[in-house]
Amino acid sequence: MEKRVLVLNMDHSPIGVVSPQKAIVLTLLDKANVLSTYELLEIRTVSRSFEYPAVICLNEYKNIPYKGVLLNRNNLFRRDNGECQYCGSKRHLTIDHVVPRSKGGKTSWTNLVTACNRCNVNKGDKTPEQAGMLLRTHPFRPSLSFFLADYAERHAGEWLPFLQVKISP
């Protein structure tokens, strides 16, 4: 699997992920500097070899409008670690509105959680308090850094010092 490269804006805020080839091009054109590399890896050409970049920082600030993380089923399951927020099950997962839509609940990051089918049916058209069910974690709107840190924890530990989120032990 090809390692990816974290791109930081000039203020060191994460703005994206690129291929190592794109990272090398940005550094050769003096548009970015390498802040961290993957140990024991290198990129070779016919005449040169380069350290394999892990994190690069742009030399000019790029104004990137904040669009947020897209609210969809996959991202919601990733935020909730693929487990029911009521019982912890990892099977037969669905999406639950904490405050039901019939009671004015919105479809938003702060009102949606992952729930197993059994808990979703048991909760029904009630709030967790009315149903006597406790949420394991409070729903929140994740940032780009949250998802990048999740990736970094599994594939790119070199990124973690550059991401301002806490990783669970």
C-alpha positions in Angstrom: 0.0 0.0 0.0 1.3 3.4 -0.9 1.7 5.8 2.0 -0.1 9.1 1.8 1.3 12.6 2.7 -0.5 15.1 5.0 -0.6 18.6 3.7 -0.6 21.5 6.2 -1.4 25.1 5.4 1.2 27.8 6.2 -0.4 28.1 9.7 0.1 24.3 10.2 -3.7 23.5 9.9 -4.4 20.3 8.0 -5.9 20.9 4.6 -5.7 17.6 2.8 -3.8 14.4 1.9 -1.9 13.9 -1.4 0.2 11.2 -3.0 4.0 11.1 -2.4 4.6 12.1 -6.0 2.5 15.2 -5.7 4.3 16.1 -2.4 7.7 15.7 -4.1 6.6 18.0 -7.0 5.4 20.6 -4.5 8.7 20.5 -2.6 10.8 20.6 -5.8 8.8 23.7 -7.0 9.5 25.3 -3.6 5.8 25.5 -2.9 6.1 23.3 0.3 8.7 22.1 2.8 8.9 18.6 4.2 8.3 18.6 8.0 8.4 14.8 8.5 9.4 11.7 6.6 8.6 8.0 6.8 11.6 6.2 8.3 13.3 3.6 6.1 11.4 4.5 3.0 12.5 6.4 0.0 11.4 7.3 -3.5 13.8 6.5 -6.2 14.1 7.8 -9.7 16.6 6.7 -12.4 19.2 9.3 -11.2 18.0 10.4 -7.7 16.5 9.2 -4.5 14.3 11.3 -2.2 13.2 10.8 1.4 9.6 9.6 1.5 7.6 12.6 2.8 5.0 12.1 5.5 4.0 15.7 6.3 4.6 18.8 4.1 3.7 22.4 4.9 2.8 24.9 2.2 5.1 28.0 1.9 2.1 30.3 1.1 -1.1 30.5 3.0 -4.0 29.2 0.9 -7.5 30.4 1.9 -9.6 27.2 1.9 -13.3 27.8 2.6 -14.3 25.5 5.5 -16.9 23.1 4.2 -16.9 20.7 7.1 -17.0 17.0 7.0 -19.8 15.6 4.9 -22.6 14.1 6.9 -23.2 10.7 5.5 -23.7 7.1 6.8 -20.1 6.1 6.4 -18.7 9.2 8.2 -21.3 8.8 11.0 -20.3 5.2 11.5 -16.6 6.2 11.5 -17.3 8.9 14.1 -19.1 6.5 16.4 -16.4 3.8 15.9 -18.8 1.4 14.2 -20.7 0.6 17.4 -24.1 1.2 18.8 -24.1 4.2 21.0 -26.6 2.6 23.4 -25.3 -0.9 23.9 -22.0 -1.1 22.2 -22.9 -3.8 19.6 -21.1 -3.8 16.3 -23.8 -5.8 14.4 -26.9 -4.7 12.5 -26.2 -1.0 12.7 -28.6 1.7 11.7 -28.8 5.5 12.2 -30.9 6.9 15.1 -32.2 10.4 15.6 -31.5 11.2 19.3 -34.5 13.6 19.3 -36.9 12.0 16.9 -37.9 13.9 13.8 -41.5 13.8 14.8 -40.5 15.7 17.9 -38.6 18.4 16.0 -35.2 16.6 15.9 -33.0 17.7 13.0 -30.8 15.5 10.8 -27.5 16.9 12.0 -24.2 15.7 13.4 -25.3 16.6 16.9 -28.6 14.7 16.7 -27.6 11.5 14.9 -25.9 8.4 16.4 -25.1 4.9 15.3 -27.5 2.4 16.9 -28.1 -1.3 16.4 -31.4 -2.4 15.1 -32.6 -3.7 18.4 -31.8 -0.5 20.3 -33.3 1.6 17.6 -36.6 -0.3 17.7 -36.6 -0.3 21.6 -36.1 3.4 21.6 -38.8 4.0 19.0 -40.3 7.5 18.8 -38.9 8.6 22.1 -35.9 10.5 23.4 -33.2 8.4 25.2 -34.5 9.8 28.6 -38.1 8.8 27.8 -36.9 5.3 26.7 -34.7 4.9 29.8 -31.6 4.5 27.5 -28.2 6.2 28.1 -25.9 7.3 25.3 -22.4 6.1 25.6 -21.0 9.2 24.0 -22.5 12.6 23.2 -22.9 13.2 19.4 -20.6 15.9 18.0 -19.6 17.4 14.7 -16.2 15.9 13.8 -13.5 18.0 12.2 -11.2 17.0 9.3 -8.4 16.5 11.9 -10.6 13.9 13.7 -10.8 11.7 10.6 -7.1 12.4 9.6 -6.1 11.3 13.2 -8.1 8.1 12.8 -6.2 7.3 9.6 -2.9 8.3 11.1 -3.4 6.1 14.1 -3.7 3.1 11.8 -1.4 4.0 8.9 0.8 7.1 9.5 1.9 7.7 13.1 4.2 10.4 11.8 1.1 12.7 11.3 0.0 12.6 15.0 2.2 15.4 16.3 0.7 17.7 13.6 -3.0 17.0 14.3 -4.6 18.7 17.3 -7.0 16.0 18.4 -6.8 13.4 21.2 -6.5 9.8 20.2 -8.1 7.3 22.5 -5.7 4.8 24.0 
